[in-house]
Amino acid sequence: MFTKNKSFSESEIDSVWLKGRIVPGCDSSKWRKDAAGAWMLRSSYGILSEYGWQIDHIKPSSKGGSDALSNLQPLQHDNNLSKSDDYPTWISAKTAFGDYNVKYRQKITQR
């Protein structure tokens, strides 16, 4: 879940961004995909837009998860809202279809 009260340093944001999935043929410094396959734009961190993304706790803080990099991931903002505090299984809201994000619900399990 997106931690609104936690402010991450630029270094932490960069480290989490690097955990996004690289797509061959795309500039990985600008574009990556999240755990559900949705496109994220690096410059849209914290922005509620089609390619906006947030830092998510894989195991939510409310369930004992930490702020360690190993427990953080970049998630497209609709997927982060859909995930909420669900763990280890959650339902996505979006995935990529070509160059666009589309509504798509899929079950994702992470540990």
Residue pairs with C-beta under 8 A, 6 or more apart in sequence:
1 56
1 57
1 60
1 61
1 62
1 80
1 83
1 84
1 85
2 54
2 55
2 56
2 77
2 80
2 81
3 55
3 57
3 61
6 67
8 16
8 55
12 55
12 69
12 72
13 45
13 55
15 69
16 55
16 69
16 72
16 73
16 74
17 32
17 42
17 45
17 74
19 69
19 72
19 73
19 74
20 32
20 33
20 34
20 40
20 53
20 73
20 74
21 32
21 33
21 34
21 35
21 37
22 28
22 32
23 31
23 32
23 33
26 32
29 42
30 41
30 42
30 43
31 39
31 40
31 41
31 42
32 39
32 40
32 42
32 74
33 39
33 40
33 96
34 40
34 53
34 73
34 74
34 75
34 76
34 79
35 73
35 75
35 79
35 92
35 108
35 110
36 75
36 76
36 79
36 92
36 93
36 94
36 95
36 104
36 106
36 108
37 95
37 96
38 75
38 76
38 78
38 79
38 92
38 94
38 95
38 96
38 101
39 50
39 51
39 76
39 96
39 99
39 100
39 101
40 51
40 52
40 53
40 74
40 75
40 76
41 49
41 51
41 52
41 53
44 51
44 52
44 53
45 52
45 53
45 54
46 52
46 54
47 77
48 77
49 77
50 100
50 101
51 76
51 101
52 76
52 77
53 74
53 75
53 76
53 77
53 80
54 74
54 75
54 77
54 80
55 72
55 73
55 74
55 75
56 72
56 73
56 74
56 75
56 80
56 83
57 65
57 66
57 67
57 71
57 72
58 65
58 71
58 72
58 73
58 87
58 110
58 111
59 65
59 66
59 71
59 87
59 88
60 85
60 87
61 67
62 85
63 85
63 87
65 71
65 87
75 83
76 94
76 101
78 93
78 94
78 101
79 92
79 93
79 94
81 93
82 90
82 91
82 92
82 93
83 90
83 91
83 92
84 90
87 110
88 109
88 110
88 111
89 107
89 108
89 109
90 107
90 108
90 110
91 105
91 106
91 107
91 108
92 104
92 105
92 106
92 108
93 103
93 104
93 105
94 101
94 102
94 103
94 104
95 101
95 102
95 104
95 106
96 102
97 104
